[in-house]
Amino acid sequence: MATKKDVRGPVILECKSCVQNGDNKISTGISRYITQKNRHNTPNQLELKKFCPRCYKHTIHVEIKK
């Protein structure tokens, strides 16, 4: 795992539309991706368009806090 001194660290992306629809976060059906980002170049929250198998379409996935 990344320490606080690492510039590149892992982030978890979660489907925004699944969470907004009131689906249970504990459910295994929520689409999540693990990726890395450079904390110096992108200090704000990361948003990427990814495929959600639960929604069965491409949706915006946002970074969640661990």
C-alpha positions in Angstrom: 0.0 0.0 0.0 1.0 3.6 -0.5 2.4 5.6 2.4 1.7 9.3 2.9 5.0 10.2 1.2 4.1 8.5 -2.1 3.0 10.8 -4.9 1.1 8.1 -6.7 -1.4 6.3 -4.6 -4.3 3.9 -5.2 -7.8 5.3 -5.4 -11.2 3.6 -5.6 -13.7 4.7 -8.1 -17.4 4.0 -7.5 -20.4 4.4 -9.8 -22.2 7.6 -9.1 -25.6 6.6 -10.5 -25.8 3.4 -8.4 -25.0 5.4 -5.2 -27.5 8.1 -6.0 -30.3 5.6 -6.7 -30.2 4.6 -3.0 -28.7 1.2 -3.6 -27.1 -0.4 -0.5 -23.4 0.3 -0.3 -22.8 -3.1 1.3 -24.2 -4.8 -1.7 -21.7 -6.6 -3.9 -23.5 -5.2 -7.0 -22.0 -1.7 -6.9 -19.4 -1.2 -9.6 -16.0 -0.3 -8.2 -12.6 0.2 -10.0 -9.2 0.5 -8.4 -6.7 2.8 -10.2 -3.8 5.2 -9.4 -3.5 9.0 -9.6 -0.8 11.5 -9.1 -1.7 13.5 -6.1 0.4 16.6 -7.1 -1.1 16.9 -10.6 -4.7 16.1 -9.6 -5.4 17.2 -6.0 -9.1 17.3 -6.5 -11.6 14.4 -6.7 -11.1 12.1 -9.7 -14.1 11.4 -12.1 -13.8 9.0 -15.0 -16.4 7.5 -17.3 -16.3 3.7 -16.9 -18.7 0.8 -17.7 -21.0 -0.2 -14.9 -22.3 -3.8 -15.2 -25.1 -3.1 -12.8 -26.5 -0.1 -14.8 -25.4 -1.8 -18.0 -24.0 1.4 -19.5 -21.1 3.8 -19.3 -21.5 6.1 -16.2 -19.4 8.5 -14.3 -17.3 6.9 -11.5 -16.1 9.1 -8.7 -13.3 8.7 -6.2 -14.3 7.6 -2.8 -12.5 8.0 0.5 -11.1 4.9 2.1 
